[in-house]
Amino acid sequence: MRIGVVAGEASGDMLGEALMHAVRQHYPEATFEGIAGPRMQALGARSLFPMEALSVRGYWEVLRALPRLLWIRWQLRRHFLSHPPDLFVGIDAPDFNLGLEKALKEGRIPTLQMVAPTVWAWRAERLPGIRAAVSGILSIFPFEAPIFEQAGIPLTYIGHPLVHRLPPPDRAQARAALDPTWSGDWIALLPGSRMSELEYHGRLFLETALRLQRDFPQRRFAVPLINAGTRDYFQRLLREPAYASLPVTVFEEDATRILAGAEVALVASGTATLEAALLECPQILTYRLSGLTAWLVRRKGVKGWVGLPNIILGRAVVPEILQEQATPDRLAEELGNLLRDAERRAEMRQSFQEVRRRLQADTMGALVRGVERALTHAP
């Protein structure tokens, strides 16, 4: 079996890793090619373009990268139509993948979208286009099924692979593993995985750390950056005189060990907020976009929460400090309040245990069922 894939960022790479493991349990000869990150490539996936080329968020940011993105999508379309895979799976990145999936489905290639586009939050007008593009959806959230099934789009709920990949940690052991020579506490800083996110959040997070250091001098800061480009960018910021004295350690890895060992975390909105919840790390969520993107989002009338833990639970558990409100003073104040309040941190951890319970599922089995369903009902 030959499967085409496109993963657009680190979280998609983790989901793709789970997909590859599940499929190969039943189809050990299965091969994967398209766009893959380091986790999928470690399992043998062939990446035709670097995953980082798709790691763009925000209207203005996408506009700047649009010629490159369209060229990559055209190349992938040509490749897969001339060498048809048995199945194509787009992993998240719906703005990129849906157009590609539509072209492939019209070419009689079965298509799956892993991670449903967020029509439940906004952009419900996308449903007809999604129906035209995909043979089915692999959904990671339980509340999505009625929306898509009512629109005539086959959906398989797979749970979230991170639930199985990230068991509740031994925090003391994880903290010690970060640096055996340091017995104090860590504050995790997760500014994002995309370069555009680092450009908006890098200095913001470091300025926040400067303010926290004044009130909590016995804490150190841990920053996980697995991508070489974002890591180099952040380390250049750290060399600036204003930040040279900050006790910051940059880890060349994903966020798992850091969130498992940290006392609290400042997290850029995205899958990392769910990772922090599953690892029971109390957190403050923040995000900044370009002024144009923020204006367009508001014009769409987007309401409700943006953080996955809050969306899953249907209540505000994690504070969300967004856009103009996201200043170093405000973020430092929120984190400081959380650091001073052990009872609040314990309540947050209890809520995060509920997040885990809600996302439990037989993910490996469901992934295979979703794949076989798409193959059986091929266009």
Secondary structure, DSSP 8 states (H G I E B T S, - for coil): -EEEEEE-SHHHHHHHHHHHHHHHHH-TT-EEEEE--HHHHHTT-EESS-GGGG---SHHHHHHHHHHHHHHHHHHHHHHHHS--SEEEEES-HHHHHHHHHHHHHTT--EEEES---TTTS-GGGHHHHHHH-SEEEESSGGGHHHHHHTT--EEE---HHHHHS----HHHHHHHH-TT--S-EEEEE--SSHHHHHHHHHHHHHHHHHHHHH-TT-EEEEE--SHHHHHHHHHHHTSGGGTTS-EEEESS-SHHHHHH-SEEEEESSHHHHHHHHTT--EEEEE---HHHHHHHHHTT--S--SHHHHHHTS--S-EEEGGG--HHHHHHHHHHHHH-HHHHHHHHHHHHHHHHHH---HHHHHHHHHHHHHHT--
